[in-house]
């Protein structure tokens, strides 16, 4: 437990160890970040493989007695296991990923994306590089956290059996992850999954993510004339598929900001008063958000909900792209034969990606003008939403660990919701274990953008929280295996 030093600075054996070994974390992370493990680019497949091998070696150095690189039909995953010597000790599985996003546009980076750079920011020292927080930083903190746990408790093995699964395709949609989970389900059996691919609300706001939205996508093609036509000879006389697409997409939301797909809200689990109250406790400066990470002039969306609720707890539909006809220099006076659009949908608790195909087709059919034909492609699969049980023993252990690392009472740790999506629901579906989220990222870390960064003090606190978590999980009644 934490002890107060004479100077008033709060410390603990875990924190003391982390602070004494920060150079180890820096050295490890710098080396790993130099590997351009971009899973979306086939040219970087050798780099993704090298990233997996680097992590495997780092886990062995940390002391994990079992470390394996698991091949998949795509990029390799890394598995490690450190059994507890205590009879009946619960089993925790840490999930993360070692692949990173592409770096385009390269010219917007202030430092080369795979040459880690220290920058002194307004909130403290930062580390800039692709993958600094998403997700290599969030995984690397566990290497130091495990060492701190063992040193602080005087143990030779962790208080809980710790398994680690770090995939190599999360930034490409985790296409082979569910199959890997099913294939290795016995090896991965656990009592709780600790997802380390998220973060906190702000540097001075201890918080825990408790839900992630799901994802489904659709591509629509509208066809009018069989060929591009001269707009002078045929304009005003035949239907224009680009006009039809503009009208169709304009009907995607009603005047209240609600998605108009038939049945879209049928399965949406309403937010409870408690959930809304918990979200309202999270400090949020909407104007600062607009001028900062949102880079927008106005907050908008579904009526009756706050901006935080809209971006984390409500389902959405977004037009990602629309194209057709002529878009080159000058002009070309045509009525195009085709128009195209891509749309994505973020889903919340109880919605199912499989339902979107029928809903999108129903919406298109109801809004399609005469003379226009539509092809609707909704890929199978998608990503299901997931959520933590706010009252579970694992959540109590997590809140205690975060509170100790941030010098606050566990009751003061706030709950946030992640608007993005990942394969966490597959972990729940295949392994049947509850989820908790432990991450060190911030909304201002520019993940997926140029100049991605991690605020280093957040990473240090994350390592300490991980060290506390293994001790705390050993003290709470998790589900029987």
Secondary structure, 3 states (H helix, E strand, C coil): CCEECCCCCEECHHHHHHHHCHHHHHHHHHHHHCCCCECCCHHHHHHHHHHHHHHHHHHHHHCCCEEEEECCCCCCEEEEEECCCCCCCCEEEEEEECCECCCCCHHHCCCCCCCCEEEEECCEEEEECCCCCCCHHHHHHHHHHHHHHHHHHCCCCCCCEEEEEEECCHHHCCCCHHHHHHHCHHHHCCCEEEECCCECCECCECEEEEEECEEEEEEEEEECCCCCEEHHHHCCCCCCHHHHHHHHHHCCECCCCCECCCCCCCCCCCCCHHHHHHHHCCCCCHHHHHHCCCCCCCCCCCCCCCHHHHHHCCCEEEEEEEEECCCCCCCCCEECCEEEEEEEEEECCCCCHHHHHHHHHHHHHHCCCCCCEEEEECCCCCECCEECCCCCHHHHHHHHHHHHHCCCCHHHCEEEEECCCCCHHHHHHHHCCEEEECCCECCCCCCCCCCCEEEHHHHHHHHHHHHHHHHHHCCCCCCCC
